[in-house]
Amino acid sequence: MKKQGYLGIDIGTQGLSVIFTDESMRILTSGEGAYAMVPGLQPECQEQLPADWERAVGDAMNGLRAKLTSLGLEMEVRAIGISGQMHGEVLADAAGQPIGAARLWCDGRNEAEGHELTELLGTKIPKRMTAARWLWTIRNHPEKAAQTFRITTPASWISHVLTGGWTLGIGDAAGMFPIDQQTLDYDARRLADFDALVARTVRGSTVKPLRDLLPEVRRAGEDGGVLDARGAALLGLPQGIPVAAAEGDQPAALAGSLIAEAGTVSMSFGTSVVANSVGDRAFQGVDRAIDHFCAPDGKPINMVWLRNGTTAMNTIIEMFGKVNGSTRGDAFAAVMPQVLAAPDDCGGLAALPFMDDEPGAGVSRGGTGLLIGLNERNATPGNAAKAMLLATVFNLRMGSEGLDAQGFPRKEIVLSGGITKTTELGQLIADAFHVPVVILAGAAEGTAWGAALMAAYRDGRIAGQMGDWQAFLAGHATTKPRRFLPRPAAAATFDRMYARHKRLVALHGQLKSAVGQEG
């Protein structure tokens, strides 16, 4: 039986997935493809081969098609959406072929260029941003730079393979170079400043102006091309199927969580923590804790990212809960009820969760995760684990102060990630931020589903049946979420704890020195 619907492709760091949904956006089945990092590189070098992504797409499609066949279904794809790991540097020559391996978001070779561009352009350019990578490449591999005809990202590379075009969704584009919120295109003044820097500092440079190298910016619903002969052969589908503008994983995750309204915050807790706040205007100046990109419709997104997520809390839970060969799951089952039962003030315990560096908090090196205030009355697994979790929440609140200072709205937090396995912890987040918290059914960021949503929106725009992006997403909220409202007494307690936490973070350098760690 033929089934009409939408294809979503997600190019992750660890692997690739494809999903096929019906027209109501219900996922019917999925397929996966695998690839690895280029071996033998230095520890700070993280690269993958674009050809491996292309092969993985074919493998994932074969797996998806086999599952559909087992269900007695044949897919009829109305449109295709693509999401992928942001901030990569994929270089292509004039023939449209990749120039060597692609550098990924986690490659660490251009921190100095990030700082340099931040000072020059007057907006935060993290080291993972493509512009910083490209400046490093110009200076360190001029032969590659001279060959380069296009610079793009993993998602846009797959889009090029499928359509032959060079387009990119505005969210992923904002991870390459800053976007002007007035024109919703790359910032022309800052592009000129970038080119002038290259001319001043790179003798004999023959690279093209950066704007000529970047993909064309597209918003949700705009033309991302159609499936050409090469793309049709790779996917095993007919030519001419519309392709939505390829997006980054963070914008796609916002779509998958149905988030589009200014003042909504998508907060994901795992090994690291991300809070993406939908803004109502551009952020002014530079804040070391806040990165910037765009939602698929072009709204500004201000991102606070913590390297130190739930690792310290998990360590405490496993320390207390894993006994006699029990599993990590057994430890959580034993300790999490104690975390929920622990008093709001953790019995007076405070914690620092810095198992690694935290640039946004000014912590250059970790290894000094600490519990402070321990006594015979508060020495319980629940108090210790809750203090560690609250320390991470407070770090996130610290990172958000720059948004508060500029009056950005924060109306609601949509919580996802591993923390939502214990949904009651949503109350803790609501109290700490003084904002209602929502946990969606499933509570998982669906980047591939977000890509499929962008495909459906593109299909509807072609047919002239779609309103704006925010209304489109709101129309797909089919289940009632769990909701937590701030409790005034608990919020006041957390405010007092937060003030103490900020004082402890300010002392971190001295604490690090006291425990014998230099640097």
C-alpha positions in Angstrom: 0.0 0.0 0.0 1.4 3.4 -0.9 1.6 6.0 1.9 2.2 9.7 1.3 4.3 11.5 3.7 7.6 13.3 4.5 11.2 12.3 4.8 13.5 13.7 7.6 17.3 13.2 7.4 19.5 14.0 10.4 23.3 14.0 10.1 24.6 13.7 13.6 28.1 13.6 15.0 27.9 9.9 15.9 25.7 8.7 13.1 22.9 9.5 10.7 19.2 8.7 10.8 16.2 9.0 8.5 12.5 8.9 9.3 9.4 8.7 7.2 6.2 10.2 8.6 2.6 10.1 7.3 0.9 13.3 6.3 -0.2 13.8 10.0 3.5 13.7 11.0 3.2 10.3 12.7 6.6 8.5 12.4 6.0 5.3 10.5 9.6 4.0 10.6 13.2 4.9 10.5 16.7 3.9 9.2 20.2 4.4 10.4 23.7 4.9 8.9 27.0 4.9 10.6 30.4 6.6 10.2 33.4 7.5 12.3 35.9 10.3 12.8 39.0 10.3 10.5 41.5 8.2 12.5 45.1 9.0 13.4 44.6 12.8 14.0 45.8 14.9 16.9 43.5 15.0 20.0 42.1 18.4 19.1 41.4 17.5 15.5 37.9 16.2 14.8 37.1 15.5 11.1 34.8 13.3 9.0 34.6 12.5 5.3 31.6 13.9 3.4 31.6 10.8 1.3 30.9 8.8 4.5 27.8 10.9 5.2 26.6 10.2 1.6 27.2 6.5 2.0 25.4 6.5 5.4 22.3 8.2 3.7 22.1 5.4 1.3 22.5 2.8 4.0 19.8 4.5 6.2 17.4 4.6 3.2 17.9 0.9 2.5 17.1 0.1 6.1 14.1 2.4 6.2 12.7 0.9 2.9 13.2 -2.7 4.2 11.2 -1.8 7.4 8.4 -0.2 5.3 8.3 -3.3 3.1 7.9 -5.5 6.2 4.9 -3.4 7.1 3.4 -3.7 3.7 4.0 0.0 2.9 5.5 1.8 0.0 6.5 5.5 0.6 5.4 8.3 -1.6 7.5 11.3 -0.5 6.0 14.7 -0.8 9.0 16.7 0.5 12.3 16.1 2.2 13.8 17.9 5.2 17.5 17.8 6.4 19.1 18.7 9.7 22.7 18.3 10.7 25.5 19.1 13.2 26.1 22.8 13.1 29.3 24.8 12.7 31.2 22.4 10.4 33.6 23.5 7.7 33.0 21.6 4.5 35.2 23.0 1.6 34.2 22.3 -2.0 36.1 23.1 -5.2 34.7 24.6 -8.4 33.6 21.1 -9.6 31.5 20.7 -6.4 33.8 18.1 -4.9 35.0 18.1 -1.3 38.5 19.3 -0.6 39.7 16.8 1.9 37.9 16.0 5.2 35.4 18.3 6.9 36.2 19.9 10.2 33.4 19.4 12.8 31.9 21.6 15.5 34.0 19.8 18.1 37.4 20.5 16.4 39.5 22.6 18.7 42.1 24.2 16.5 40.9 27.8 16.2 40.2 29.2 19.6 42.5 32.2 19.0 40.6 33.1 15.8 37.3 33.0 17.6 38.6 35.5 20.2 40.0 37.7 17.4 36.8 37.7 15.4 34.7 38.4 18.5 36.8 41.5 19.2 36.7 42.6 15.6 33.0 42.0 14.8 31.6 43.0 18.2 29.5 39.9 18.6 30.4 36.5 20.1 32.2 34.2 17.6 32.8 30.9 19.4 35.7 28.8 18.2 33.3 26.3 16.7 31.7 28.9 14.4 32.6 28.2 10.7 33.9 31.8 10.2 36.6 31.2 12.8 37.5 27.8 11.3 37.8 29.4 7.8 40.1 32.2 9.1 42.3 29.4 10.6 42.3 27.5 7.3 43.2 30.6 5.3 46.2 31.1 7.6 47.3 27.5 8.1 46.3 25.8 4.8 46.5 28.5 2.1 46.6 25.9 -0.6 43.1 24.6 0.5 41.8 28.1 0.8 42.9 29.0 -2.7 41.0 26.0 -4.2 37.8 26.7 -2.3 34.7 27.6 -4.3 32.2 27.0 -1.5 32.2 26.7 2.2 29.2 24.9 3.8 28.0 22.7 6.7 27.2 19.0 6.9 23.5 19.6 6.4 24.0 21.9 3.5 26.5 19.4 1.9 23.9 16.7 1.9 21.4 19.2 0.5 23.9 19.9 -2.3 24.3 16.2 -3.0 20.5 15.9 -3.3 19.8 19.0 -5.3 23.0 20.4 -6.8 22.3 23.8 -5.2 24.1 25.7 -2.4 21.4 26.8 0.0 21.2 26.7 3.8 18.5 27.4 6.4 19.0 30.6 8.3 19.6 28.8 11.7 22.5 26.8 10.3 23.7 29.8 8.3 23.9 31.8 11.6 26.3 29.2 12.8 28.6 30.0 9.9 28.5 33.8 10.1 26.4 36.4 12.0 23.0 37.2 10.6 21.6 40.7 10.3 18.2 40.7 12.0 17.1 43.5 9.7 17.9 41.8 6.4 17.7 38.2 7.6 20.9 37.6 5.6 24.6 37.5 6.5 25.7 40.8 8.1 27.2 42.8 5.2 29.2 45.2 7.4 30.8 42.3 9.3 31.5 40.5 6.1 33.4 43.5 4.9 35.3 43.6 8.2 36.2 39.9 7.8 37.5 40.4 4.3 39.6 43.4 5.4 41.1 41.4 8.2 42.2 38.7 5.7 43.7 41.3 3.4 45.6 42.9 6.3 47.0 39.8 7.9 47.4 37.2 5.1 50.0 38.3 2.7 49.2 37.4 -1.0 45.8 35.9 -0.1 43.8 34.9 -3.2 40.7 33.7 -1.4 37.3 35.0 -2.6 35.3 37.4 -0.6 33.5 35.4 2.1 30.0 36.2 0.9 30.8 34.6 -2.4 31.8 31.4 -0.7 28.8 31.0 1.7 25.5 29.2 0.8 22.4 31.3 0.1 20.2 31.9 3.2 16.7 30.4 3.3 14.0 30.6 5.9 11.4 27.9 6.8 9.2 27.3 3.8 11.5 28.9 1.2 13.0 27.0 -1.7 15.8 24.6 -0.9 15.8 23.0 -4.4 14.4 19.8 -5.7 15.8 16.3 -5.9 18.0 16.0 -9.0 19.3 12.8 -10.8 22.2 12.3 -8.3 20.0 12.8 -5.3 17.2 10.6 -6.7 19.7 7.8 -7.3 21.0 8.1 -3.7 17.6 8.0 -2.1 15.9 5.7 -4.6 13.2 8.2 -5.2 11.8 10.1 -8.2 13.4 13.4 -9.3 11.7 16.6 -8.6 10.7 16.1 -5.0 10.9 19.4 -3.1 13.7 19.8 -0.5 13.3 22.1 2.4 16.3 24.4 3.3 18.7 22.3 5.3 18.9 23.3 8.9 21.3 22.8 11.9 20.5 20.4 14.7 19.7 23.1 17.2 17.1 24.9 15.0 15.7 21.4 14.0 15.4 20.4 17.7 13.4 23.7 18.3 11.1 22.7 15.5 10.8 19.1 16.9 9.8 20.6 20.3 7.3 22.9 18.5 9.0 26.0 19.8 8.7 29.2 17.9 7.3 31.9 20.2 9.6 34.7 21.5 10.1 34.1 25.2 10.1 30.3 25.0 13.2 28.6 26.2 14.2 25.1 25.1 16.2 23.6 27.9 17.9 20.2 27.5 19.7 18.5 30.4 22.2 15.7 29.7 26.0 15.3 29.9 26.0 18.9 28.7 23.2 21.4 29.1 21.7 23.8 26.5 19.2 26.6 26.9 18.0 28.1 23.7 15.9 31.2 24.2 13.7 32.6 21.4 14.3 36.3 21.3 12.2 39.2 20.1 15.2 41.2 18.8 18.9 41.0 18.3 21.3 40.7 21.3 23.5 43.7 21.8 27.3 43.3 22.4 29.2 40.3 23.7 28.5 38.1 26.6 31.0 35.2 27.1 28.2 32.9 28.2 25.8 33.5 25.3 26.0 32.3 21.7 23.7 33.4 19.0 22.0 31.7 16.0 18.5 31.8 14.5 15.3 29.7 14.5 14.1 28.3 11.1 11.9 31.4 10.6 14.7 33.8 11.4 13.9 34.7 15.0 17.1 35.3 17.0 18.1 32.5 19.3 20.3 33.1 22.3 22.0 30.0 23.5 23.6 29.3 26.9 25.6 26.1 26.8 27.2 24.3 29.8 29.9 21.7 29.3 29.3 20.6 32.9 25.8 19.2 32.8 24.6 16.3 34.9 27.9 14.4 35.1 28.7 15.5 38.6 25.2 14.6 39.8 25.4 11.3 38.0 28.7 10.6 39.7 27.2 11.2 43.2 24.2 8.9 42.4 26.4 6.1 41.2 28.8 6.5 44.1 25.9 6.0 46.6 23.6 3.8 44.5 25.8 1.2 42.7 26.5 -1.7 45.1 27.2 -5.4 44.7 27.3 -5.3 40.9 24.2 -3.2 40.5 23.7 -1.3 37.3 23.5 2.5 36.7 19.8 2.2 36.3 19.6 0.5 39.7 21.6 3.4 41.2 19.2 5.9 39.8 16.2 3.9 41.0 17.6 3.9 44.5 18.8 7.5 44.8 16.4 9.6 42.7 13.5 9.2 45.2 15.9 10.5 47.9 16.7 13.5 45.7 13.0 14.3 45.3 12.5 13.9 49.1 15.5 16.1 50.0 14.7 19.6 51.4 14.9 22.5 49.0 18.0 23.8 50.7 19.7 20.4 50.6 20.2 20.6 54.3 22.7 23.4 53.9 24.9 21.6 51.3 26.3 23.6 48.4 28.2 22.2 45.4 30.4 23.1 42.5 30.0 20.7 39.5 33.2 21.6 37.5 34.4 18.3 36.3 35.6 20.1 33.2 36.3 23.6 32.1 33.3 26.0 31.8 34.2 29.0 29.5 30.9 30.8 30.1 31.5 30.9 33.8 35.1 31.8 33.5 36.4 28.4 34.7 39.4 27.5 32.6 40.0 24.1 34.0 37.8 21.6 35.9 38.6 18.8 38.2 37.4 20.6 41.3 33.9 19.3 41.7 33.2 20.1 45.4 30.6 19.5 48.1 30.7 22.2 50.8 28.9 22.4 54.2 28.8 18.7 55.0 27.8 17.7 58.5 26.2 14.7 60.3 22.7 15.9 59.7 22.9 16.6 55.9 25.2 13.8 54.8 22.6 11.9 52.7 22.7 10.8 49.1 19.6 12.8 48.3 21.1 16.1 49.6 24.4 15.5 47.9 23.0 14.6 44.5 20.4 17.5 44.6 23.1 20.0 45.5 25.1 18.9 42.5 22.0 19.2 40.2 21.2 22.6 41.6 24.7 23.8 41.0 24.3 23.0 37.3 21.0 24.8 37.3 22.5 27.8 39.0 25.3 27.9 36.4 22.7 28.0 33.7 20.9 30.8 35.5 24.2 32.7 35.7 24.7 32.3 32.0 21.2 33.7 31.4 21.8 36.9 33.4 23.0 38.7 30.2 19.6 38.1 28.7 17.9 39.4 31.8 20.0 42.5 31.7 18.8 43.3 28.2 15.1 42.6 29.1 14.7 39.5 26.9 11.4 37.7 27.7 11.3 34.4 29.4 7.7 33.2 29.5 8.1 29.4 29.6 10.7 26.7 29.7 10.3 23.5 27.6 12.4 20.8 29.3 13.9 17.8 27.6 16.8 15.4 27.8 17.8 12.8 30.3 16.6 14.8 33.3 13.0 14.3 32.2 13.2 10.6 33.0 12.3 12.0 36.5 9.6 14.4 35.5 9.2 15.8 39.0 12.5 17.6 38.6 10.6 20.0 36.3 9.4 21.6 39.5 13.0 22.3 40.6 13.7 24.1 37.3 10.5 26.1 37.6 11.4 27.2 41.1 15.0 28.1 40.3 14.0 30.2 37.3 10.7 31.6 38.5 9.1 30.5 35.2 6.6 27.8 34.3 8.1 24.6 33.0 6.6 22.2 30.4 7.6 18.7 29.7 6.3 17.4 26.4 5.2 13.8 25.9 8.3 11.8 25.2 10.5 14.8 26.2 13.1 14.1 23.5 14.5 16.5 21.0 13.4 15.1 17.6 15.9 16.6 15.2 14.9 14.2 12.4 11.2 14.9 13.2 12.0 18.6 13.1 13.5 18.1 9.7 10.3 16.3 8.6 8.2 19.1 9.9 10.3 21.6 7.8 9.6 19.3 4.8 5.8 19.4 5.5 5.9 23.2 5.9 7.8 23.5 2.6 5.2 21.3 0.9 2.3 23.3 2.3 3.9 26.6 1.2 4.3 25.3 -2.3 0.5 24.5 -2.2 -0.3 27.9 -0.7 -1.9 26.3 2.3 0.4 27.5 5.1 0.3 30.4 7.5 3.3 31.5 9.5 5.8 29.1 11.0 4.7 29.7 14.6 1.1 28.9 13.8 2.2 25.8 11.8 4.1 24.4 14.8 1.3 25.1 17.2 -1.0 23.1 15.1 1.0 20.0 15.7 0.7 20.0 19.5 -1.4 16.9 19.9 -0.8 15.8 23.5 -1.2 17.6 26.8 2.2 18.3 28.4 3.0 18.1 32.0 3.3 21.6 33.5 5.0 23.0 36.7 4.4 26.4 38.2 6.9 28.2 40.5 6.3 27.8 44.2 7.0 31.2 45.9 8.6 29.7 49.1 10.9 27.3 47.2 11.8 30.1 44.7 12.9 32.3 47.6 15.0 29.5 49.1 16.7 29.0 45.7 17.4 32.7 45.4 19.3 32.6 48.6 21.2 29.5 47.5 21.9 31.1 44.1 23.5 34.1 45.7 25.8 31.8 47.7 26.6 29.8 44.6 27.8 32.9 42.7 30.1 33.7 45.6 31.6 30.1 45.4 32.1 30.3 41.6 33.9 33.6 42.1 36.3 31.8 44.4 36.9 28.9 42.1 40.3 30.0 41.1 41.5 30.0 44.7 39.8 26.6 45.4 41.5 25.2 42.3 44.9 26.4 43.6 44.2 25.1 47.1 43.6 21.5 45.8 46.9 21.7 43.8 45.7 22.3 40.2 47.5 25.0 38.3 46.5 26.9 35.1 
